[in-house]
């Protein structure tokens, strides 16, 4: 879930609990029925996540940009499911 409540369902996500950052690609956003566009507000650039409702474009999220060129946001996990290959698990833990 993004800061303003936009929910994204991400199948087959790669997640590392030790990572302080994770990446979200455009395909994941489009898969959820949202659109993406960039816009400048004064001297600042933003990535907008939008949706079309009754023929009207709504800006659901506005993501600021880092100096590196990456856009950033925070995400809250609504539900997490983990699958581990047996060959990667320790037999002593079973």
C-alpha positions as CSV (number, residue, x, y, z in Angstrom):
1,X,0.0,0.0,0.0
2,X,1.4,3.4,-1.0
3,X,1.2,6.5,1.3
4,X,-2.2,7.8,0.0
5,X,-3.8,4.4,0.2
6,X,-3.2,3.1,-3.4
7,X,-3.1,-0.7,-3.2
8,X,-0.8,-2.7,-5.5
9,X,-0.9,-6.5,-5.8
10,X,2.6,-7.7,-6.7
11,X,2.9,-11.4,-7.7
12,X,6.3,-13.1,-7.8
13,X,8.0,-10.2,-5.9
14,X,11.6,-10.6,-4.9
15,X,12.0,-9.3,-1.3
16,X,14.9,-9.0,1.0
17,X,14.2,-8.3,4.6
18,X,17.8,-7.1,5.0
19,X,17.4,-4.5,2.3
20,X,16.5,-1.0,3.2
21,X,15.1,-0.4,-0.3
22,X,13.2,-2.4,-2.9
23,X,12.4,-1.6,-6.5
24,X,8.9,-1.3,-8.1
25,X,8.8,-1.5,-11.9
26,X,6.3,0.1,-14.3
27,X,4.9,-3.3,-15.2
28,X,3.8,-3.9,-11.6
29,X,2.0,-0.5,-11.6
30,X,0.3,-1.1,-15.0
31,X,-0.7,-4.6,-14.0
32,X,-2.8,-3.1,-11.2
33,X,-4.6,-0.8,-13.7
34,X,-2.8,2.4,-13.0
35,X,-1.0,4.8,-15.4
36,X,2.3,6.6,-14.9
37,X,3.4,10.0,-16.0
38,X,6.0,12.6,-15.0
39,X,5.4,16.2,-14.3
40,X,7.3,19.2,-13.1
41,X,6.0,21.5,-10.4
42,X,8.2,24.5,-10.4
43,X,11.8,23.2,-10.3
44,X,10.8,19.8,-8.9
45,X,10.0,16.6,-10.9
46,X,7.5,14.0,-9.8
47,X,6.2,10.7,-11.0
48,X,2.4,10.6,-10.9
49,X,0.5,7.3,-10.5
50,X,-2.9,8.0,-12.0
51,X,-6.2,6.3,-12.7
52,X,-9.0,7.1,-15.1
53,X,-12.4,7.1,-13.3
54,X,-15.6,8.0,-15.3
55,X,-13.4,9.5,-18.0
56,X,-11.5,11.8,-15.6
57,X,-7.8,11.4,-14.7
58,X,-7.1,11.2,-11.0
59,X,-3.7,11.6,-9.5
60,X,-3.5,8.9,-6.8
61,X,0.2,9.2,-5.8
62,X,2.9,11.8,-6.4
63,X,6.4,10.4,-6.0
64,X,9.4,12.8,-5.7
65,X,12.7,12.2,-7.4
66,X,16.2,11.6,-5.9
67,X,19.2,13.4,-7.4
68,X,20.1,10.0,-8.8
69,X,17.0,10.0,-11.1
70,X,15.1,7.4,-9.1
71,X,11.7,8.2,-7.8
72,X,10.9,7.2,-4.2
73,X,8.1,6.4,-1.9
74,X,7.3,4.3,1.1
75,X,5.2,1.1,1.0
76,X,3.3,-0.6,3.7
77,X,2.9,-4.4,3.5
78,X,-0.8,-5.5,3.6
79,X,-0.2,-9.2,3.3
80,X,3.1,-11.1,2.9
81,X,3.4,-14.7,1.6
82,X,6.8,-16.4,1.4
83,X,7.7,-19.5,-0.6
84,X,11.1,-21.1,0.0
85,X,12.6,-23.8,-2.2
86,X,13.3,-27.0,-0.2
87,X,16.8,-27.2,-1.5
88,X,17.5,-23.8,0.1
89,X,16.1,-24.7,3.5
90,X,18.1,-26.3,6.3
91,X,16.9,-29.9,7.0
92,X,17.7,-29.4,10.7
93,X,14.9,-26.8,10.9
94,X,12.2,-29.3,9.8
